């Protein structure tokens, strides 16, 4: 998969088009894969009080965006890019994600 948790992405369509954010989670939905981006595509949820400790109110929750509506931002050139796949050199060669613009490896922050 081209988009992973911790990636910085640019939203391409919708009410938040043009905004950047960090992917909180990637989840499987009925229509394919969705990404939850912190602070983007927020929806209101009216919640009833369930106990004495949990109060009633209106909550802002992030709603998943379809994975085709976001584009990964390369950390080295800081531009939105399509993700390519390449192989690392060395004894333990493995597949890695590569920026199509500058050719640098895309690392997930926190890993």
Backbone as numpy.savetxt, mean C-alpha at the origin, in Angstrom:
# Nx Ny Nz CAx CAy CAz Cx Cy Cz
3.76 -10.51 -5.87 2.92 -9.34 -5.87 3.81 -8.10 -5.87
3.35 -7.06 -6.54 4.17 -5.87 -6.71 4.07 -4.88 -5.56
2.97 -4.88 -4.83 2.79 -3.95 -3.71 2.84 -4.76 -2.42
3.66 -4.30 -1.48 3.80 -5.00 -0.21 3.59 -4.04 0.96
3.39 -4.61 2.13 3.23 -3.82 3.35 4.51 -3.00 3.57
4.34 -1.72 3.88 5.47 -0.85 4.13 5.91 -0.03 2.93
5.39 -0.34 1.73 5.71 0.43 0.53 5.06 1.80 0.58
5.72 2.79 0.00 5.09 4.09 -0.23 4.42 4.03 -1.59
3.15 4.42 -1.64 2.40 4.34 -2.89 1.76 5.69 -3.21
1.47 5.88 -4.49 0.75 7.05 -4.98 -0.63 6.57 -5.41
-1.68 7.25 -4.96 -3.05 6.90 -5.33 -3.33 7.51 -6.69
-3.78 6.69 -7.65 -3.99 7.13 -9.02 -5.40 7.63 -9.30
-6.41 7.03 -8.67 -7.80 7.39 -8.96 -8.58 7.59 -7.68
-9.76 8.19 -7.80 -10.65 8.35 -6.66 -10.53 9.71 -6.03
-11.17 9.86 -4.89 -11.21 11.16 -4.22 -9.86 11.56 -3.66
-8.98 10.62 -3.42 -7.65 10.90 -2.87 -6.56 10.79 -3.93
-6.90 10.97 -5.20 -5.91 10.85 -6.28 -4.81 11.88 -6.09
-3.57 11.43 -6.27 -2.41 12.30 -6.14 -1.77 12.27 -4.77
-2.41 11.66 -3.78 -1.86 11.60 -2.44 -0.93 10.40 -2.30
0.05 10.54 -1.42 0.98 9.45 -1.13 0.77 8.96 0.28
1.02 7.69 0.49 0.89 7.10 1.82 1.62 5.78 1.89
1.68 5.22 3.08 2.35 3.96 3.32 1.32 2.85 3.45
1.58 1.72 2.83 0.66 0.58 2.85 0.67 -0.05 4.24
-0.49 -0.10 4.89 -0.63 -0.74 6.20 -0.81 -2.24 6.06
-1.62 -2.65 5.09 -1.81 -4.09 4.87 -2.33 -4.32 3.46
-2.08 -5.53 2.96 -2.60 -5.98 1.67 -3.52 -7.14 1.98
-4.74 -7.09 1.45 -5.70 -8.15 1.78 -6.43 -8.62 0.53
-6.85 -9.85 0.58 -7.62 -10.44 -0.52 -9.08 -10.04 -0.35
-9.68 -9.51 -1.43 -11.08 -9.12 -1.40 -11.84 -9.91 -2.45
-13.12 -9.64 -2.59 -13.92 -10.34 -3.59 -13.48 -9.98 -5.01
-12.97 -8.77 -5.18 -12.59 -8.29 -6.51 -11.10 -8.35 -6.76
-10.36 -9.17 -6.05 -8.91 -9.26 -6.23 -8.22 -8.84 -4.95
-7.16 -8.08 -5.10 -6.40 -7.64 -3.94 -6.69 -6.18 -3.65
-6.72 -5.85 -2.36 -6.92 -4.48 -1.93 -5.79 -4.06 -1.02
-5.47 -2.78 -1.02 -4.43 -2.27 -0.14 -5.05 -1.21 0.77
-4.69 -1.26 2.03 -5.13 -0.27 3.00 -3.96 0.69 3.22
-4.17 1.95 2.86 -3.14 2.98 2.97 -3.53 3.90 4.11
-2.62 4.12 5.04 -2.91 4.93 6.22 -3.32 6.35 5.88
-4.48 6.78 6.39 -4.97 8.13 6.20 -5.61 8.41 4.85
-5.72 7.40 3.99 -6.27 7.56 2.64 -7.52 6.70 2.53
-8.53 7.19 1.81 -9.79 6.48 1.57 -10.49 6.14 2.90
-10.68 7.17 3.72 -11.31 6.98 5.02 -12.84 7.00 4.87
-13.50 6.19 5.69 -14.97 6.13 5.68 -15.47 6.26 7.11
-16.69 6.74 7.25 -17.30 6.88 8.57 -18.02 5.60 8.94
-17.86 5.17 10.19 -18.57 4.00 10.67 -19.25 4.38 11.97
-20.56 4.20 12.02 -21.32 4.50 13.23 -21.29 3.27 14.11
-20.79 3.44 15.32 -20.63 2.28 16.21 -21.50 2.44 17.45
-22.18 1.38 17.77 -23.04 1.31 18.94 -22.18 0.93 20.15
-22.54 1.40 21.32 -21.82 1.05 22.55 -22.04 -0.43 22.86
-20.97 -1.15 23.05 -21.07 -2.59 23.32 -20.93 -2.91 24.81
-20.20 -2.10 25.51 -20.02 -2.33 26.95 -19.81 -0.98 27.61
-19.56 -0.98 28.88 -19.36 0.29 29.59 -18.03 0.94 29.20
-17.07 0.16 28.81 -15.77 0.71 28.46 -15.72 1.21 27.01
-16.52 0.62 26.14 -16.52 1.01 24.74 -17.71 1.94 24.48
-17.41 3.19 24.14 -18.48 4.16 23.96 -18.96 4.18 22.51
-20.14 4.73 22.33 -20.72 4.85 21.00 -20.12 6.08 20.32
-20.16 6.09 18.99 -19.66 7.25 18.27 -19.45 6.96 16.81
-18.91 7.94 16.14 -18.61 7.82 14.71 -17.11 7.68 14.56
-16.67 6.59 13.94 -15.25 6.30 13.77 -14.84 6.51 12.32
-13.61 6.95 12.12 -13.02 7.01 10.78 -12.19 5.75 10.59
-12.56 4.93 9.60 -11.80 3.71 9.34 -11.29 3.75 7.90
-10.08 3.22 7.66 -9.58 3.16 6.28 -10.22 2.00 5.53
-10.61 2.24 4.28 -11.24 1.24 3.43 -10.22 0.84 2.37
-10.14 -0.45 2.00 -9.16 -0.88 1.00 -9.39 -0.26 -0.37
-8.30 0.08 -1.04 -8.31 0.51 -2.44 -7.93 -0.70 -3.28
-8.45 -0.77 -4.49 -8.05 -1.86 -5.38 -6.58 -1.67 -5.73
-5.86 -2.77 -5.84 -4.42 -2.71 -6.04 -4.03 -2.05 -7.36
-4.96 -2.02 -8.33 -4.67 -1.38 -9.61 -4.77 0.13 -9.54
-5.30 0.66 -8.45 -5.47 2.10 -8.30 -4.34 2.78 -7.54
-3.28 2.03 -7.23 -2.11 2.61 -6.58 -0.86 2.23 -7.38
0.18 3.05 -7.23 1.44 2.79 -7.91 2.57 2.97 -6.91
3.53 2.06 -6.91 4.65 2.09 -5.98 5.55 3.27 -6.29
6.02 3.96 -5.24 6.97 5.05 -5.37 8.35 4.50 -5.04
9.30 4.66 -5.96 10.66 4.16 -5.78 11.34 4.97 -4.68
11.97 4.31 -3.69 12.62 5.06 -2.62 13.90 5.78 -3.06
14.55 5.31 -4.12 15.80 5.95 -4.53 15.58 7.15 -5.44
14.66 7.05 -6.43 14.42 8.19 -7.33 13.19 9.00 -6.93
12.42 8.52 -5.94 11.25 9.22 -5.38 10.21 9.56 -6.45
10.03 8.67 -7.42 9.03 8.86 -8.48 8.18 7.60 -8.57
6.89 7.75 -8.92 6.06 6.55 -9.09 6.55 5.73 -10.27
6.55 4.42 -10.09 7.10 3.55 -11.11 6.36 2.23 -11.18
6.47 1.58 -12.33 6.01 0.21 -12.43 7.12 -0.66 -11.85
6.75 -1.79 -11.29 7.72 -2.66 -10.63 8.13 -3.77 -11.57
9.44 -3.94 -11.73 9.99 -5.05 -12.50 10.55 -6.08 -11.54
10.93 -7.22 -12.06 11.49 -8.28 -11.24 12.85 -8.67 -11.79
13.81 -8.84 -10.90 15.16 -9.21 -11.31 15.73 -10.22 -10.33
16.95 -10.66 -10.60 17.62 -11.65 -9.74 18.82 -11.00 -9.10
19.07 -11.31 -7.83 20.25 -10.83 -7.14 21.44 -11.69 -7.54
22.60 -11.08 -7.56 23.83 -11.82 -7.86 24.34 -12.48 -6.60
25.09 -13.55 -6.76 25.72 -14.19 -5.61 25.33 -15.64 -5.46
25.78 -16.20 -4.36 25.57 -17.61 -4.09 24.10 -17.95 -3.89
23.41 -17.12 -3.14 21.99 -17.36 -2.86 21.15 -16.39 -3.69
21.13 -16.60 -4.99 20.40 -15.71 -5.89 18.90 -15.89 -5.65
18.22 -14.76 -5.48 16.78 -14.79 -5.28 16.15 -13.66 -6.08
14.85 -13.76 -6.30 14.13 -12.76 -7.06 13.90 -11.52 -6.19
13.95 -10.35 -6.81 13.75 -9.11 -6.10 12.95 -8.13 -6.95
12.36 -7.13 -6.33 11.62 -6.11 -7.06 12.58 -5.00 -7.47
12.39 -4.49 -8.70 13.30 -3.49 -9.26 12.48 -2.33 -9.82
12.98 -1.11 -9.65 12.35 0.08 -10.22 12.57 0.07 -11.72
11.51 0.29 -12.51 11.64 0.30 -13.96 12.25 1.60 -14.47
12.24 2.66 -13.67 12.80 3.94 -14.09 14.31 4.02 -13.89
14.76 3.73 -12.65 16.18 3.90 -12.34 16.94 2.59 -12.23
16.23 1.46 -12.14 16.89 0.16 -12.08 17.34 -0.26 -10.69
17.07 0.55 -9.68 17.48 0.22 -8.31 16.51 -0.79 -7.68
17.02 -1.51 -6.70 16.21 -2.49 -5.98 15.26 -1.77 -5.05
14.01 -2.23 -4.99 13.01 -1.64 -4.12 12.98 -2.45 -2.83
13.39 -1.82 -1.73 13.40 -2.48 -0.43 12.17 -2.05 0.35
11.59 -2.96 1.10 10.46 -2.63 1.96 11.05 -2.12 3.27
10.59 -0.94 3.71 11.08 -0.39 4.98 10.59 -1.27 6.12
11.47 -1.53 7.07 11.10 -2.36 8.22 11.47 -3.82 8.06
12.01 -4.22 6.92 12.42 -5.62 6.73 13.91 -5.72 6.66
